[in-house]
Amino acid sequence: MYDEIRDRSLFELATSYAQEFISTAFDRNVYPTEEALTNLNQFDEDIPQQPGDAKEILSFLHRHGSPAAVTQIGGRYFGFVNGSVVPAGLAAKNLAIYWDQNTAMQVLSPISSKLEQVVQRWLVQLLGLPADTVAGFVSGSSMANFCGLAAARYRILKNQDWELAEKGLFGAPKVRIVTCTQAHSTVLKAISLLGLGKGNIEWVDVDDEGRIIPEQIPPLDSQTILILQAGNVNSGAFDDFEQICRRAKDQGAWIHVDGAFGLWAAATQNLRHLTSGYQLADSWTVDGHKTLNTPYDSGIVLCADQEALVSALHMTGDYIVTGHDRDGMFFTPEMSRRARVVELWATLRYLGWQGVDELVQGLHERARQFTSALSDAEGFQVLNDVVFNQVLVSCASDELTDKVIAKVQELRTCWVGGSFWNGRRVIRISVCSWATTPEDVSRSADSFKEALAQVLRSNDHV
Ligand SMILES: *Cc1c(COP(=O)(O)O)cnc(C)c1O
């Protein structure tokens, strides 16, 4: 294997395949063709008896893998809430892949430790969070929600002299959880993983845009975790932090904000108002891989109570060597972890304040463009108030909406998925890629119209 390390051609081959992929990714069909998908059965082989040839393996992967990759990095992928990649971040990730760092401890990777400290400081500034807020770099918002709520659970029990790590939850004082009926499913997953029990949630209704109704929040206390949203996963709506947070704080509750994609509004001039008041929270969740367009996987838990986060995730061992600065593993559930902070650092350093502002504002403007293009089109109706990057569209009936989604996916000009909104089936458009141009939006809106026309023409229309 030394030969393969010394002979650069293996890695050059990987780079050339990668460049071939990326040079077509922005123009080609967004979703893999049926042929490419069928071809995936090439991978259904038994594990070989003998060692193979590295270049042959790589070329096999490129031949059958690259065409089957979804090009969400392009400008016409609007499915789920999936970002593209800022080139500087992608390239930095490439370099760091060769470093193969383990970011558990400073002694294992001084560079990762340094960048985690730097990015933590930058995030606090960009997002306008309390000065002593700390960050844990995890795989995504699922994990970030888990960590933020783990910190909340720790703090609430600690305040009642209950040592959670030792005693566990059996016989523990009650921890109340208050959240809205449209909390993200990963929040609910975190609640169940943390042993808090979904059945214990005190549910609060939402308004037509999917915002928690402030007046319906029950009286809170110092045993309560209140979970709010900066960006409803369907509508993109933001809870009214201004109205809610001060009172919740005065009542002694722990406030957690799930801002997987929406938190970045706080880093803009024009959209910052959406997050106003959210600084009073105790923990926040945000992704790099959605709005900020870092490569996967990249999520961040932010916590104003360092002791709670670190204590909740604490581990020890005879061989642990604590550094004089930052040991990443004290801020995350994992011990070993790749240096995903590198992409965040490079992306933020490349974009700067202005670039982040323009990126996020651009997503909003493209979403607004979608809104007007489809509001003007016969047969489509935009159902939500487009405050951020999410647009919810329906056709005359649920059945027709579903058929149009399927047809849009089949046409492959763009990709969108479906959801339910206020009892109706909707096309869920999420504008998350820096690469989406006004022309991409027009082409995609045209594809929607074409899809509707084709469905209406076909025999099986409703
Ligand atoms: C995407 C999303 C999550 C989950 O984030 P992952 O990065 O996929 O783990 C949580 N909350 C909201 C609001 C989201 O949009």
The ligand as a Tripos MOL2 file, in Angstrom:
@<TRIPOS>MOLECULE
LIG
   15    15     1     0     0
SMALL
NO_CHARGES

@<TRIPOS>ATOM
      1 C1        -33.4410   19.4470    9.0810 C.3       1 LIG1
      2 C2        -34.0080   19.8030   10.3780 C.ar      1 LIG1
      3 C3        -33.6620   19.0930   11.5300 C.ar      1 LIG1
      4 C4        -32.7840   17.8770   11.4840 C.3       1 LIG1
      5 O1        -31.5120   18.2250   11.0370 O.3       1 LIG1
      6 P1        -30.4520   17.1880   10.4630 P.3       1 LIG1
      7 O2        -29.3190   18.0560   10.0910 O.co2     1 LIG1
      8 O3        -31.1020   16.5300    9.2830 O.co2     1 LIG1
      9 O4        -30.1280   16.2060   11.5240 O.co2     1 LIG1
     10 C5        -34.1660   19.5500   12.7400 C.ar      1 LIG1
     11 N1        -34.9940   20.6080   12.7960 N.ar      1 LIG1
     12 C6        -35.3650   21.2970   11.7020 C.ar      1 LIG1
     13 C7        -36.2670   22.4790   11.8510 C.3       1 LIG1
     14 C8        -34.8770   20.9170   10.4560 C.ar      1 LIG1
     15 O5        -35.2280   21.6050    9.3580 O.3       1 LIG1
@<TRIPOS>BOND
     1     1     2 1
     2     2     3 ar
     3     2    14 ar
     4     3     4 1
     5     3    10 ar
     6     4     5 1
     7     5     6 1
     8     6     7 2
     9     6     8 1
    10     6     9 1
    11    10    11 ar
    12    11    12 ar
    13    12    13 1
    14    12    14 ar
    15    14    15 1
@<TRIPOS>SUBSTRUCTURE
     1 LIG1         1 GROUP 0 **** ****
